[in-house]
Amino acid sequence: MKNVKNYFLIIFLIVLTSCNSDVNEWMSTLNQDYIFPDPIMSNLADPFVLTASDGYFYLYGTMTNQNGVFGAWKSSDLINWTPKGIIFQYEEGDWSYTNFWAPEVLERDGQFYLFFTARERGTERLHIGLAISDSPTGPFIDKIGAPLLGLEWANIDGSPFIDDDGRIFLYFSRDSSENVVSGMHRSDIYVIEIDQEFNPMGEPKLLFTPMQQWEMRNLQEAWRWVEAPTVIKVGDIYYMTYSANPYWSFYYGIGIATSNSPLGPWIRYEANPVLRGNREQGISGPGHNSIFKSHDGLQTFIAYHIHANIHFGGGNRRVLISEVEFVNGTMRLICN
């Protein structure tokens, strides 16, 4: 990731984050300045990058200016991206009809599985859906014709994870729109095991709720958010990145949690958030990320979005990609 400009500076606040390889120096270093890459895309949010078996990377995300569709972009170098057009769109009569968010694509055995969030016609409830294709650029078809998990409460931001033993887990958020606890609208992070055909097994398991101080920085006192979980395994440790606070807020950011099992318990890093905005550098609301590897498996990257306008936040967002590593219970930016 070499295409950087000096005016794209951000304070990437990560305890254990510096260009020095000495762990003790990481632990004593705060508030360092880093040169960040140019945004690779505008008007796109909730970015997900697939490292596909054909040797290319594919980028998906929430399309700011279009509803009811998802697009894709293709790249060999993570810098130059070629649009591949619309890969999914709802049809009249589908269970889903609006608020299409947060696509993630899983490749397995020659097929591609698109997990997405959408609002259900009739109930007006947000659900996770699943569409399938023979190509990373679609067309993806919703062959189930119904919400994937069949839950009686709003669920969003589905992110699949396949463990070393082949078991599949879907991490997601219980949406705050319907989850009211002691008068507080609250989104929580859950996991459910799904079988090889992606059918849910058992009941979803609550992993954690908004509790850390940084997760309380929002614009509405009666609302709390933790959302957009995604998991990677490094050695014997499972690392989860997740976002907290409202997506339109300057305080939207990324936290880290670790576990010895995909089902938890998950322990949040005490110095969260690992990525947050900085007004002086013009960075607002970095969040809703994906983690992916290079094709040779030697590099790890994070794709995330920031607000296009630091003063207004909101829906118009830009996508950035940075190289990272996971070590000692947190995430470290690798400096260029």
BAMAR-569598 format. One record per residue: residue in three letters; x, y, z of N, C-alpha, C in turn. Coordinates in pm, whole numbers, plus 50000, padded with zeros to 5 digits. Layout:
N
ALAXYZXYZXYZ...
This chain:
336
MET500854988250000500005000050000500895012450000LYS501305016949881502275027649873501695040949829ASN500435041249781499935054049730499405062349845VAL500275070349904499915078550017500245092949987LYS499575102150055499855116450042500005122350180ASN500855132350188501195137850318499995144250387TYR499005148950308497875155450374496895145450433PHE497095132550409496215122650471496885117250596LEU496915125550701497435121450830496275119050923ILE496455109651012495425106451112496125101751238ILE495555104751351496055098551473495375085051486PHE496135074651471495615060851480495915056151620LEU494945058051712495195056051853495095041251887ILE496255034751890496295020751929497425019052029VAL497045015152152498115010952240498744998652176LEU500024997652178500814987752107500964991351959THR500775004151922500875007651783502035017151762SER503055012651688504105021351639504855013851533CYS505795020451468506595013751366507725005751428ASN507905007051560508954999751628508484985651655SER509344975851638508944961951658509054957651803ASP509494966351891509654962752031508324964352104VAL507834953352162506514953552226506454963552339ASN507504964552419507474973952530507324988352483GLU507934991752370507785005152317506375007352263TRP505774996752203504384998152162503505001752281MET503734995052392502854996752507502975010552570SER504075017452548504255030652608504005041952508THR503535038552387503375048452281501905051152255LEU501505063852265500145068052238500165079852141ASN499035081652070498795093751992499875096451888GLN500315086051819501295087751714500615092251584ASP501345100051502500865104151371501295093851267TYR500385090451175500685080851071500235086350937ILE500965082950833500555086550699499635075750648PHE498425079750609497415070150566497275070250415PRO496805059250357496605058750212495455067550167ASP495465070950040494315077749981493085068749992PRO491895074550001490685066349986490685059449850ILE490255047149848490185039849722488815041249657MET487815045949734486455046749682485675057249760SER484785064549691483865073749754482435068449739ASN481535073849819480135069849815479945054849836LEU480785049349925480675035249959480965033650107ALA480185025350174480345023250318480385008450348ASP480725005050473480724991150521481534982150427PRO482774985850397483514978550292483884964350333PHE483774955450236484224941750253485094938150133VAL486294932750158487194928550051487364913450057LEU487104906949944487274892549928488594889749858THR489424881349919490634876249854490234863549782ALA489984864749652489384853749577490434844149522SER490004832149493490914821749446491414824249304ASP490794833749231491244836749096492424846349094GLY492944850049213494104858749221493794873549229TYR492514877049234492104891049243491424893749378PHE491324906749409490554911449522489234917249469TYR488164915349546486864920949511486344929149628LEU485884941049598485374950449699483854951449686TYR483184950549800481734952149808481444962249920GLY480244967949920479894977150027478484982450012THR478084990450109476784997250105476905008950009MET476085009249907476165019449803475325031449845THR476015042649871475375054549927474255059749838ASN474465059649709473535066349619472535056949552GLN472545044149588471615034749528471045025549635ASN469755022749625469105013849720468595001449646GLY468674990149715468154977849657469134970549569VAL470384975149564471384968749479472724968349552PHE473594959149508474994959049548475844958349422GLY477004965149427477964964649318479244958049363ALA480184956549271481484950649302482564957749222TRP483784957649276484964963249212486084952949222LYS486934952449120487974942249110489344948849105SER490334942549172491674948349177492714937349190SER493904940049137495034931049156496034936449256ASP495904949549292496914956049375496354963749494LEU495044963649514494354970749623494414985849606ILE494874990649492494965004949465494045008849349ASN494175001649240493385004349120492204994649115TRP491005000049105489794991949113488944993948987THR488504982848929487674983048810486244979748847PRO485284988448815483884985148848483384973348767LYS482664964448834482124952448770480604952748762GLY480024964348791478594966148775477784960748892ILE476484960148871475554955548974475614940248982ILE475804935249103475914920749123474684914749189PHE473864923449250472654918749318471644929949317GLN470384926549290469294936149307468014928649341TYR467204935149423465984928449465464964928749352GLU464084919049356463014918049257461674920149327GLU460714924749252459364926349308458874912949362GLY458384913149483457914900849546458914894649639ASP460174899149637461174894149731460794898049874TRP461304890449970461064894050110461734907250144SER462854910250080463614922350108463274932950004TYR463254945750049462864955949951463564969349971THR464234971750084464904984550105465944983150215ASN466734993850236467784994050339468754982450323PHE469324981250205470314970750177471684975450222TRP472254968450322473484972550388474474961050396ALA475714964750420476754956050476476904942450408PRO477184942050276477384929150210478744923050245GLU478774910050266480014902450281479914889950195VAL481014886250129481004874950037481984864350083LEU481494852150091482294840450128482444831550006GLU483684827749973483924818249866484144804349926ARG483444794349870483604780649919483224770849808ASP484144761849777483884751049682483324756149549GLY483924766949499483544771849368482294780349363GLN481684782949478480514791649482480784803449575PHE479974813849557480144826149631478824829449702TYR478944832449831477764834449916477764848849968LEU476714856049932476574870149969475644871350090PHE476214875250203475424878350323475144893350323PHE473914897150349473564911350343472454914350443THR472284927050472471194931850557470164938950470ALA468894936650500467824943550428466574943850516ARG465644952450477464384953550552463324944650488GLU462594937450573461604927950526460294934850491ARG459784931450376458504936750332457394932050426GLY456574941250469455444937650555455744939850701THR456744932850755457084934450896457914946950921GLU458584951950817459494963450827460674960650921ARG460974948050943462064944151033463344941850951LEU464474945851007465774943450945466204928950968HIS466684922550862467124908650869468394906750786ILE469074895650814470204891350733469694881850625GLY470124884250501469764875750389470984868750331LEU470744859350240471814851850175471474850050028ALA472434853449941472284851349798473514843949746ILE473384836449637474424827349590474724829949443SER476014828249407476434829749268477594820349238ASP477814817949109478994810449066480184819549039SER479994832549057481044842349027481084852949135PRO482274858549165482334869349264481664882149218THR481374883049088480704894749035479254891948997GLY478714880949047477314877949032476934872848894PRO475624872548868474574877548956474334868449076PHE474084874549193473754867249314472234865849324ILE471784853749351470354850749357469984846349497ASP468944852449551468424848549682467544836249664LYS468164824449680467444812049656466604807649775ILE466894813249892466104809650011464744816250006GLY464714828849965463454836049955462894840450088ALA463744841150190463314844950324464554849150403PRO464374855950516465534859150600466274846450642LEU467594847450648468434835750673468184829450809LEU468124837450914468064832051049466644829851100GLY465664836051038464284834051078463974838951218LEU464654849051264464474854151400463264863451409GLU462734864451529461594873351554462064886851607TRP463314890051583463834903251621464854907751518ALA465054920751510465874926651406467334922451421ASN467944918151312469334913751312470034919151188ILE471284923751204471994930651097473474926551097ASP474184930650991475654929850985476164915550999GLY475654906450922476104892650928477494890950870SER478354883850945479744881550903480114867050929PRO480294858850824480604844650844482084842450876PHE482354831950953483724827950986483794812750985ILE484734807050908484944792650904486174789350986ASP486014780951088487114777351176487974766451111ASP489094763551175490034753651121489404739951105ASP488414736651189487764723651181486584723351085GLY486354734351012485284734750914483954739750967ARG483844741651099482594746951154482424761351111ILE481174765151087480874778551037480094786251143PHE480514798351168479854807051265479464820151196LEU478294825251231477854838051179477774847951295TYR478584858251287478564869051386477654880051333PHE476904886251422475974896651379475564905251497SER474774915451469474274924351573472764923251585ARG472304923551709470874925351733470604940251726ASP469774944351631469634958651602468894965951713SER469334978151737468774986351847467354991151819SER466894990051695465554994951662464464988051742GLU464674975051775463664967451848464144962451983ASN465404963852011465954958552135466014969652239VAL465014970152326464924980652429465084973952565VAL466134977752638466444971852767466474982952871SER465574982152970465494992353075465385006353016GLY464575007452913464355020352850465435024752753MET466455016352732467575019752646467525011552518HIS467495018352402467655011452275469115007052264ARG469334994152241470694988852250470934978452142SER472044979752071472464968951981473534960752051ASP473464947552036474374938252101474994929151995ILE476094922852029476774913851936476494899351972TYR476114891551870475734877551886476554868751792VAL476484855651817477014845751725476044834051719ILE475974827651603475194815451589475984805951498GLU476004793151532476634783451444475654779851333ILE476154778751210475334774651097475964762351032ASP475124753850974475634741450918476244743750780GLN476654732950714477344734050586476444739250475GLU475144738850497474184744550401473734758350447PHE474374763550551474114776850606472774777950678ASN472264766850725471074767050809471484769350954PRO470744777651028471104780251167470984767751253MET471924766351347471934755151440471754760651581GLY470664757151645470434761851781470034776451785GLU470244782551901469844796251923471064805451920PRO470874818051883471994827451886472504829452029LYS473804831852041474414834052171474854848552184LEU474414855152291474844868852318476304868852360LEU477114877152295478544878052328478864890052415PHE478394901752376478554913352466477684924952423THR477504934152515476684946152498477564958552514PRO477074970452480477874982452500478134984852649MET479414984952689479754987052829480994995652848GLN481964994952755483165002952772482835017852755GLN483625026252820483335040652820483295046452679TRP484225042152593484245047852458483015044052378GLU482335033152415481155028752344479915037052379MET480065046452470478945054652514478975068652452ARG479895071052357480035084252298479075085452180ASN477855089552207476885090552099476055103252114LEU475165105552020474385117852015472985116152072GLN472625104052112471305101352166471455093752296GLU471065099452404471335093852536470635080552560ALA469525078252494468755065952517469105055052417TRP470255056352350470645046552251472105042752270ARG472425029852248473795024952257474015014852144TRP475235014752090475525005951977476854998551992VAL476854985551968478024977951924477544969651805GLU478304969651697477824963551573479004959651485ALA478664954351366479624951151260480774942351307PRO480504931151376481594922351419482174914551302THR483464912151304484114903151210485274896451282VAL485564883851248486514875751326487614870251236ILE488834870351289489984864051227490704856051334LYS491274844651296492034836551390493524837951360VAL494294841151464495744842451452496374833151555GLY497034822551508497524812451600496354805751668ASP496354805751799495244799851875494254810251926ILE494444822851887493614833651939492644838551832TYR491394840151872490374846051785490314861051815TYR490434869151710490344883651723489064888351656MET488294896251728487104902451672487314917551664THR487064923251547486934937751537485444940851533TYR485074952151590483674956251590483624971451597SER482474977151568482304991551574481324995251683ALA481445007551732480545012451837480195026951811ASN479075031051873478485044351858477725045351725PRO476885055651706476095056551583476985058951461TYR476615052851350477475053151232477685067351179TRP476765076451206476885090051154477715099151246SER478125093951362478805102051462480305102551438PHE480915113651475482365114851476482985103751559TYR482285099251665482835089651760482665075151716TYR482105072751599482085059251546483525054551531GLY483845042551583485205037751581485255022651589ILE486465017251599486675002851596487334998151725GLY486784987551781487364981151899487814967051868ILE488564961151962489084947551949488634939252069ALA488294926652043488044916952150488734903952112THR489114896152212489804883452188489144872152264SER489374859952214488794848152278489634835952243ASN489474825552322490094812552292489134803252220SER487924808052193486904800052128486034809252043PRO485534804451930484644812851849483344816351921LEU482984808452022481764811052098482004819452223GLY483274823452247483584831552362483934823352484PRO484094830052598483824844252620484824853352548TRP484344865052509485154875052441485554886052539ILE486834889152540487374899452630487754911552547ARG487144922852577487464935052502488784941152550TYR489544945952454490824952452482490584964752569GLU491324965952678491054976452775491354990452722ALA492194991552618492535004752562491765007652433ASN490625000952410489775004352296489385019052302PRO489105025452188489095019852053490495019251993VAL490695009751903491985008851835492035018051714LEU490895022451668490845031951557489705041751582ARG490045054751583489035065051603489415077551526GLY488475086851517488685098851437489565109051506ASN490005118751425490805129851476490425142551400ARG489885152251471489395164451407490515172251340GLU491665172951405492765180651348493215175151213GLN493055161951195493485155751071492335153650973GLY491135157851012490005156950920489445143050903ILE489625134551004489125120750998487975119151095SER486845114351044485635112751125485045098951104GLY484675092651214483875080351211484475068551140PRO485765065251159486305053251094485675040751154GLY485135031951069484495020251126483945010751021HIS483125001551069482524990450994483524984550895ASN484474977450951485604972450873485464957850833SER486334953650744486574939450717488064936850727ILE488434924550757489824920350766490064909750658PHE491164911050584491434901350478492934899750459LYS493314888750396494714885150375495114887650230SER496424888950208496964888550072496844874250021HIS497014872449891496854859149833497904849249882ASP499094854249916500124845349969500014843450120GLY499064850250182498824848750325499814855850414LEU500734863450357501804869550436501434883350490GLN500414889750434500004902850479498524902550519THR498194911050616496824912650661496414927150646PHE495204929550601494724943050575493384945450645ILE493124958150669491814962450718491244972350619ALA490004970050576489244979550495488174985650584TYR488034998850580487085005750667486655018550599HIS485605024750651485155037250591485335048950688ILE485415060850631485405073250708484335082350646HIS483915092450722482945101950669483615111050566ALA482895113650458483435122750357483515136950409ASN482615140550500482605154150557482675153050708ILE483735157950766483935156650911482885164150991HIS482295174650933481335182851005479925176951004PHE479605169250899478255164150884478145149150906GLY479245141850892479195127350911478215120950814GLY477475111150863476365105650788476725095750680GLY475865095550575475895084650480477005085050377ASN477465097050338478485097750233479835094250294ARG480365082550258481585077650320482605073250216ARG483855072350259484955068450173485645056250231VAL486235048150144486865035650186488385037250187LEU489005032750297490455032350310490885017950338ILE492125014650299492705001650330494085003950391SER494344997350504495634998150571496124984150603GLU497434982450604498004969650645498114969250797VAL497794957750855497794956251000498374942751038GLU498634941051168498864927851223498184927051359PHE497834914751397497184912251525498204905551615VAL498444911551730499484906451819499204911251961ASN499474902752058499364906352200498004912352235GLY496944907052174495594910952211495084923652147THR495814929052050495314941051985495724941151838MET495454952151770495734953651629496754964951610ARG497774962251531498824972051508498864976151362LEU498854989051339499044994151203500514992451163ILE500724986951044502084985750991502384998150908CYS503385005650950503685018350886504355016150752ASN504095025350659504685024550527505905033450517
